[in-house]
Amino acid sequence: MDALIILCVILFWFLVVLGLRNWSAYIKEKRELLVHVSDVTLVDAFEKKEKKRKQQAGLIDKVTKFADEFADLGQRINFFSENLDVADWLKKSGNRYELTVARFQGIKMMFLTAGFFLGMILFILGFPFSEFGIVLIPLLGYFLPIMLIKQQVKQRQEALRQDLPDFLDTISTSLQAGVSLDQALREVIRFFDGPLREEFTRFIQEIDLGVQREQAYRNLLERNNNQQFQQLIKSLLQGMKLGVPVAQTFKVQAEDMRELRQEQVKELAAKASPKVTLVTTFIVAPVSILMVAGLMILNMIYGDNSIMNLF
């Protein structure tokens, strides 16, 4: 009887291990099949991310629809946020939440009003320094959307700069293989995410809608102020007029951008050295001296040869 029980236990664990092995093989084959189907059917690898962004944009639209009531007032009170400047910021930030200039101005005034009421509530409740909050919190509410949109512009242009060399190398390889520029862009942008994908997707859509290629290039220039990206687009414009091969343009631009990136890294490293020296001189060194001096003083007072033993 004992031998039968032991045999059943061994058989049970053997079947468990066999099941886990088959389940692992199934998961692996399923993953490979999904990748193959994605490649064959041109399924977008970032489709879920795009849907999530659209959901966020829809949520922001519902939350900020009340800002339209403040839009007229916001366009009149436009300190540090002229309508032309706001339109330029929204364009260069990618306008992820699909805001209009009027709504942005309304959000600014809505936050200012909400900050004023919050400051009043804190003042009535008697919070410390609440008398300053009545002025500072509304100002923070006014400038917060401006600071956020400017930060988005900066981050987007930086992301554009980071992805450009790899993007250009891939496009150059595709062009040298005999693929047309438009087809190469359609294929390559599927494997990139962020500003590059957004900009060249819009570029392709404009070409499909009949916009002249030169005008589509100029629209790219207007939407981005990154120096390397503008240099690329201007080179494409010049090459289109002079008849320079596009593949050669992309290859040269990729090499130049990598060299420029290396120089920028060296420049940042050179700038970091004085900062480290400054911190060491004014923070680390004084603290170390104070610690050593403190230990010496304590040793003089409480040590074996302390001053107290002389009395």
N, C-alpha and C positions, 0 to 999 in steps of 0.2 A: 504493500500500500504506500509506504514512504517513497519507494522508487517511482511509483506512478505520479505522486505529487511533485517530486523533484523534476520529473520529465515534463509535466504540464507547465511548471514554472519556467523551465528552460525554453520550452516551445513558445510560451507567451512572450518572453523577452526577445526571442528571435523574431517573432512576428512584428513586435513593436519596432525593433531596429530596421527590419525590412520595410515596414510602412513609412518610417521616417526617411529612409533612403529614397524610396519611390516618390514621396511627397516633395523632397528636395529636388529630385530630377524633374518632376512636373513643373515646379516653380521656375526652374532655370529655363526649361524649354518654352514655357509660356512667355517669359521675359524676352527671350530671343525672338519668338514669333511676333510679339508686339513691336519690337524694334524693326523687324523685317517689314511688317505691315505698314509701320510708320514711314519707312523709307520708300516703299512701293507706292503707297497711296498719298504721299506728300502731306501726311498729317503734321500739323504744327506742333512742335515740341513745347512751345510756350503758350498753348491755347488756354490751359487752366489759369495761367498767370494773367493772361489778357482778360479772361472772364472775371477774375478777382478784381482787377483794376476797374473794370466797368461797374462792378457792384459797388466798389468804394466810391466811384464817381457818382453813382446814383444816390448813395447814402448822403454824400456831401451836398448834392443838389437838393435833397429834401430838407437837410438841416439848415442850409443857407438860403432857402427861398424867402425867408422872412427879411433877409438883408435887402431885397428889392425895394422895400418900403423906405430904406435910407439911401437909395441910389442917387436920387437927385441932390440930396444934401451932401453926400460924399463927393459928388463931382464938382460942387461949389467949393467945399472945403478940401482942397487938394494940395496941402502943404507936403512937399517931398514926394508927391505922387500925382504928377500930371497925367492926364489921360493918355497922352502919347507914350510916356514912360511906362505906364501900367500895361498898355498894349504890347510894348516891346518886351517887358518882363514875362508876360503870359506866353508870348510866342517863343521866347528863348528857353523858358522853363519846361516846354512841352505841354503846358496847360493840362496836366493830368486829370484835374477835376472839372474840366470843361467850363471854366468860369468866364464870364464876359467882363468887360471893363466896368460896366455899370454895377454888376454884382460885387466885384472886388471892392469898388469904392463904397458900396453899401455895407459890406462885411467890416470894413475899416471903421465906419461910423457906428455900426451895431456893437462892435467890441468896445468902442469908446463909451457908449451909453451904458453898456453892461458893467464896464469898469467903474463908472461913476456911481452907479447904484451899489456895487459891491463895496466901494470905498465908504459910502454913507452908512451901510450896514455895519461895517467894521468900526466906524466912528461911534455909532450909537451903542454898540456892544462894549465899547471902551477898550479895544485892543491897543497894545502899545504902538506908538508912532502912527496911529490911524489918521491923525490930522494930515500927515504927509501922504497917506494912501489916497485921500480924496483927490489929490492932484496927480500923483505918480501912477496909480492904477489905470485911470482913463488914458493917460499918455502911453502907457504900455500897451493897452488895448488898441490904440490908434496905430502905433508903429509895429505891432507884432505881425500883422499880415504883410507889411512891407518887408520886414526883415526875413520872414519865412520865404517869400517869393524870390527875394534876392539870393537867399541861400540855395534854393532849388535851382536857380539859374547857374550858380557857381558849381554845384554838384553835377548837374547835367553836362555842362561843358567839360568838366574834368573826366567824367565817365566816357564822354566822346573821345577825348584825347587818349585815354588808356586803351580803348578797343581798336583804334584806327590802324596801328601797324599790322596786327594779325588779320584784320579785315582786308587790308590792302594786299597782303601776301596771298590770301586765299583767292581774291578776285583776280590778281595777276596770274596765278597758276591756271585758273579757269580760262582766262582770255588766251593764254599761250597755248592751251589745248584746242583752241578753235571755237570756243563758245562766244556768242555775242555778249555785249556788255549788259543789255537788259536781261537776258536769260541768266547770265552769271549772277547778277544782283538778285533775281528772283530765287535762285537756288541757295546762295550763300546767306542771305539775311534770315533764312529759316533757322540757322544755327547760332544766331546772335540775339542777344536781348538788350534792351535799353535804348538809348538815344539813336544809335546807328540804325537799329532795326526800324524805329519809328520814322526817322528822316528818309531813309531810302525806300521804305514802303510807301510813304506819301509821294516821293519822287516818281516811283513806278506808276502809282495811281494817276498822277497828273499826266504822265506820258500817255497812259491808256485813254485818258479823257480827251486827248488831242492838244494838250498844252505843248508849245514848242520847247524843244530840249534846252535851248539857251535860257528861256524864261524859267524853266523848271530848275536849272542850275542856279539862277539868280535868286529864286525863292529859297533854295537851300542856304545861300549866303545870308539872306535876310533873317532866317530863323536861327542862325548860329553865329556866335562871335569867337569861337575857338580858332586860334591862329593857324594851327596845323590843318584843321578841317577846311578853313577858308583857302589856305594855300593849295590844298588838293583840288577844290572845286574850281579855283581860278586856273590851275594848270589844265584841268579838263576843258574849260572854256577856251583857253588858248590853243590847246591841242586840237580841239574841234575845228577851230578857224584855220590853223596852219597845217592840219592833216597829219599830226604826229600820232603814231600808233598808241592806242589807249593802254594796251598791256605794258608798254614801256613806261608810260606815265605813272601807272600804279606801282610798278616795281621801283622806280626811282624815288617816288614819294615815300614808300614804305622804308627804304634804306635811310633816307634823310630823317624821317621821324624817329627811327630807332637811334640814330646818332644824336639827335636832339634830346631824346629822353635820357640817354646816358649823360649828356652834358648837364641836364637839369638835375639828375641825381647827384652828380659831383658838386654842383652848385649848392644844393641843399645840405650835403655833407659838410661843405666848407662853412656854410652859415651856422651849422649846428655846433661847431667847435667853440666859437666865442661865447655862445649861450651856455655851454657846459662849463667853460672857464668862469663865466660870470656867477653861475650858481655855486660853483666850488669856492670862489673867492668870498662871496658875501653871505653864504648860508652854511656850507659844510665846514669851512675853515674856522669861522667864529664859534660855531657850536663845539667843534673839537677842542678849541683853545679853552672855552668855558668849562668843558668837562674835565680837562686836565687840570686847570686851575682850581676847580672845585674839589677835585680829589686831593690836590696838594694842600689846600686849606683845611679840609677835613682831617687829613693826616697830621697836620700841624696842631690841630686842636685835640683830636681824640687818639692819635697814634702813641706808640711807646715813647717816642722822644718829643711828645707834645709840649706846647708852651705851658699847659696847666701843671705839668710835673715840676716846672722850675719854681713854682710858688709852694 
